[in-house]
Amino acid sequence: MLTCEDNYRGLLDTSGCHDNPSVTHDHVTGLPMGGISSALPDQYSLVLKVQDQYSLVLKAHDQYSPVLKADFRIAATGVVLDLDKSITVVKKLKLIGYPCKIYKNTAFIKGMFSSVLEVAKFEGASVRTVSGIRGQIKKALRTPEGGFRATFEDKLLMSDIVFLRSWYPVTVPIFYNPVTSLLKPVGQKESWTGMKTVGQLRHELGIKPVQRKDSLYKPISRIERHFNPLHIPKALQKALPFKSKPKMMEKKSKVTRDKVRPAVIREPHERKIMALLTALGTVNNYKKQKAKTKQKQQRKEFLHHKAKEEDEKLKRQKEIRKKLFRAIGQKEKKKLKSSLKGAAPN
């Protein structure tokens, strides 16, 4: 009897790799892997996985503690398929990038790698968009860091998402522990207990499992895309059958509110009252329009008269300034002449 660690399960992929899934679905056969001795039975030997049953027993001070009982549970049965040290277990790794520039069937992708060295390692790898367009990585770019040039079967859109399916190797820890309980004396054979599971240890120590932020489910927010209307050339429309031709239907205009409301049928005297009110309203509107036109005309005449008065006022002020400066100049001239006459005899 032996114990080995088989926490690393694999599913054989179409490419020959042993994929290590995070969740194993119901009714799906897995391939457990672990370290065992080379001196074990040959290939196709039967394997039995037994799980010990623990139960909580009340002890002193109202404390529960797990105690091993004599019962057990068969967790899994299987067959040894292969004894090989070179089997590799891998996990799927999906790298995502976004186009930054598009030239016909060539596009520059960013956000998938972080350095030129990583791009050089994946040169020639096949990539694909979410819409199903296949492509290939060609060469790294100088800017942005980690960007590369790729060619595709068809022209991409800026809203496309490019992803690369790759594999990440997982190292399987080797644990081999032969059980020597049958070599013990007669009274001590049943005292052997196996290794406790992580769940049992957490329950005994009161430790909760660590929640990783990357493993939590987050709400997915996607931008709603608006596609351009389909345009079919006229030459192609002629060649299409009648059922496939676009039907040029005029858009229905919105129904006005007066058509939505129920029709009101008035009595003869109500019609006369409505006609009189309509006539009075027309006369009132005509009077208002006439008064408004008259007010505009008066305003225009007032502004014209005011501008004329301003011009006359400026002319008068100009004449007054001329007379004033002329008088001042004549006075200064007389002073100068008198001062010259007084200084001549000397």
PyMOL commands that set and color helices and strands:
alter all, ss='L'
color gray80, all
select helices_A, chain A and resi 60-62+116-121+181-183+186-191+198-205+213-215+234-239+242-244+257-260+268-343
alter helices_A, ss='H'
color red, helices_A
select strands_A, chain A and resi 2-4+8-12+18-19+31-33+46-58+64-79+89-103+106-110+126-129+134-140+148-152+162-170+176-178
alter strands_A, ss='S'
color yellow, strands_A
deselect
rebuild
show_as cartoon
